[in-house]
């Protein structure tokens, strides 16, 4: 598939904040989650990944939670 047009705006401690064009959030969410899970496998510890989405930082709503490396192994 085609990568969504987006960019990493900032990192705050253990959080990454992205901006993505409307309609590209799901593809970016999947790509970032897979990359984080792949890198977490090298740490050999569970990684909690919480994805929030919204039109602004003040309007974020949780999209997914408790997504760990064991749930995504092999994907």
C-alpha positions as CSV (number, residue, x, y, z in Angstrom):
1,X,0.0,0.0,0.0
2,X,0.9,3.6,-0.2
3,X,2.3,5.2,2.9
4,X,0.2,8.0,4.4
5,X,1.5,11.5,4.3
6,X,2.4,12.3,7.9
7,X,5.2,13.4,10.1
8,X,6.5,12.9,13.6
9,X,5.8,16.2,15.5
10,X,7.4,15.5,18.8
11,X,8.5,12.9,21.3
12,X,7.6,13.5,25.0
13,X,9.2,11.0,27.3
14,X,7.8,7.6,26.0
15,X,5.2,9.1,23.7
16,X,5.4,9.9,20.0
17,X,3.0,12.5,18.5
18,X,2.3,12.3,14.8
19,X,0.4,14.5,12.4
20,X,-1.2,12.8,9.4
21,X,-3.5,13.8,6.6
22,X,-7.1,13.0,7.1
23,X,-7.9,9.5,6.0
24,X,-4.3,8.3,6.6
25,X,-4.5,7.7,10.4
26,X,-5.3,3.9,10.2
27,X,-2.3,3.2,7.8
28,X,0.1,5.3,9.9
29,X,-1.2,3.6,13.1
30,X,-0.6,0.2,11.7
31,X,2.9,1.1,10.4
32,X,4.0,2.6,13.7
33,X,2.6,-0.2,15.7
34,X,4.3,-2.9,13.6
35,X,7.6,-1.0,13.8
36,X,7.4,-0.6,17.6
37,X,6.5,-4.3,18.1
38,X,9.4,-5.3,15.8
39,X,11.9,-3.2,17.8
40,X,10.4,-4.3,21.1
41,X,11.1,-8.0,20.2
42,X,14.9,-7.2,20.6
43,X,14.2,-6.0,24.2
44,X,12.6,-9.3,25.1
45,X,10.1,-7.6,27.4
46,X,6.4,-6.9,26.9
47,X,5.7,-3.5,25.5
48,X,2.4,-1.7,26.1
49,X,1.3,0.3,23.1
50,X,-1.6,2.8,23.5
51,X,-2.8,4.5,20.3
52,X,-4.9,7.7,20.6
53,X,-6.3,9.6,17.8
54,X,-8.1,13.0,17.4
55,X,-8.3,16.3,15.6
56,X,-6.1,17.9,18.3
57,X,-4.0,17.0,21.4
58,X,-6.9,18.1,23.6
59,X,-9.4,15.8,21.8
60,X,-7.5,12.5,21.7
61,X,-9.5,9.3,22.2
62,X,-8.0,5.8,22.8
63,X,-8.1,3.7,19.7
64,X,-6.2,0.6,21.0
65,X,-4.6,-0.4,24.3
66,X,-2.5,-3.3,25.7
67,X,-1.1,-4.3,22.4
68,X,2.0,-6.4,23.3
69,X,4.7,-8.1,21.3
70,X,3.3,-11.5,22.1
71,X,-0.1,-10.5,20.5
72,X,1.7,-9.4,17.4
73,X,4.4,-12.1,17.1
74,X,4.6,-13.2,13.5
75,X,2.5,-10.4,12.0
